Amino acid sequence: MCSADLDNDKDIDIVLISVNGYVFWLENQGTVNFLQHNIESGYLGGHGIYACDFDKDDDIDIITCASDINEVNWFENNGSGNFSKNNIDNQTLEPGYVHCSDINNNGYIDIIGMSFELKQLYWWQHKGNNSFVRHIIHDSYAGTICKTVDIDNDGDMDIFVSDYINGIIY
């Protein structure tokens, strides 16, 4: 689950993904009432979801992964809360989490994620023109979540992974 203003109406909406196959968002009606909008069904094993302006067109897009169908996808927002699905990767076994950040400072938003099956941490490098190259960052961990932050203030993003066996990997 994550939150962002998906329909550009200046209030915060909620985005959800479920393991039983649904990607949807709850439109904040402004009075603590929410209207459900379905984005995708049949998205089995949905584990990871992240909201950001992925294509830098001033609206919030959604990045997801689903372990049962081995997909990492970008749902492009048309600006009013309607989404188009774009596949980023369908070759990673059991992708289990996604986080977005410009890892290599090239001006494009990249994706960090992991594979439950292979116990690997990935970086999907956004090369522009919606093309991506997958890199293995770490190949033996039992991670459950990953985040990026410039923890040492050197101008580049650092990656943190919670590892339920070894603690935090930096």
DABEL-V746274 format. One record per backbone hydrogen bond with DSSP energy under -1.0 kcal/mol. CO is the residue of the C=O (numbers start at 0). NH is the residue of the N-H. E is the energy in kcal/mol with one decimal. If there is no record, write none. Layout:
CO:NH:E
CO:NH:E
//
This chain:
1:14:-3.2
3:5:-1.2
3:12:-2.5
12:3:-1.7
13:25:-3.3
14:1:-2.1
15:23:-2.3
17:20:-1.3
17:45:-1.0
18:44:-2.5
20:42:-2.2
21:17:-2.3
22:38:-2.9
22:39:-2.0
23:15:-3.1
24:36:-2.9
25:13:-1.9
26:34:-1.9
32:28:-3.2
34:26:-3.3
36:24:-2.5
39:22:-2.5
41:43:-1.3
44:66:-2.5
47:64:-1.7
49:62:-3.2
51:53:-1.9
51:60:-3.1
52:55:-1.1
60:51:-1.8
61:74:-3.8
62:49:-2.3
63:72:-2.3
64:46:-1.8
64:47:-1.1
65:70:-1.8
70:65:-2.3
71:87:-2.8
71:88:-1.8
72:63:-2.6
73:85:-2.1
74:61:-2.2
75:83:-1.9
81:77:-2.5
83:75:-3.0
85:73:-2.9
88:71:-2.5
93:115:-3.0
98:111:-3.4
100:102:-1.5
100:109:-2.1
109:100:-1.7
110:123:-3.2
111:98:-2.1
112:121:-3.7
113:95:-2.7
114:118:-1.2
118:140:-1.1
119:114:-2.3
120:136:-3.2
120:137:-1.3
121:112:-1.9
122:134:-2.4
123:110:-1.8
124:132:-1.8
127:130:-1.8
130:126:-2.8
132:124:-3.0
134:122:-2.2
137:120:-3.0
141:163:-2.0
144:161:-2.4
146:159:-3.1
148:150:-1.7
148:157:-2.1
149:152:-1.1
157:148:-2.1
159:146:-2.5
160:168:-2.7
161:143:-2.0
162:166:-2.3
166:162:-3.3
168:160:-2.1
//
